[in-house]
Amino acid sequence: MQHTAENNNDNLAIIAYITLIGTLIAFFLNRDKPNPLVSFHIRQALGLWLLQMLLGYFIGAFNSWMISMSFWIFFIALFIYGIIGAVGKKMNEVPILGPLFQKWFSNIG
C-alpha cells in the first residue's frame, strides 16, 4: 500500500479526537489545504471537548460517583464513536449533538 499526502492528512481526523491539543494540531495542519473529512472530524471533536469541559465543571459539583461515572462513560462512548468514524473515513455525526457541532463550527474547514 502506498502512502500519500492525502492518506497522512486523513490521519489528522483521528488525531483530532486525542485530547484538545490533538484537535488544535489537526486544525492548524488542515488549514493550508483543507480536507473535508478532517474538517468534519475537527468540528465533531471540538464540540465534544468543549461540551465535556463545560458539563464536567457542573457535574463535578454533584459529588456523586454514580453521576460522575455515567458522565465519563457517556463521553468515552462518544469519543470512541468519533474515532471509529475517522478510522473508517466516514462522516458519522455523533448522536444528538453532531449536527449542532457541524452548524456551530461551520467556519472550520
Secondary structure as GFF3:
##gff-version 3
##sequence-region A 1 109
A	DSSP	alpha_helix	5	15	.	.	.	ID=ss1
A	DSSP	alpha_helix	19	29	.	.	.	ID=ss2
A	DSSP	alpha_helix	36	59	.	.	.	ID=ss3
A	DSSP	three_ten_helix	60	62	.	.	.	ID=ss4
A	DSSP	alpha_helix	65	87	.	.	.	ID=ss5
A	DSSP	alpha_helix	98	104	.	.	.	ID=ss6
###
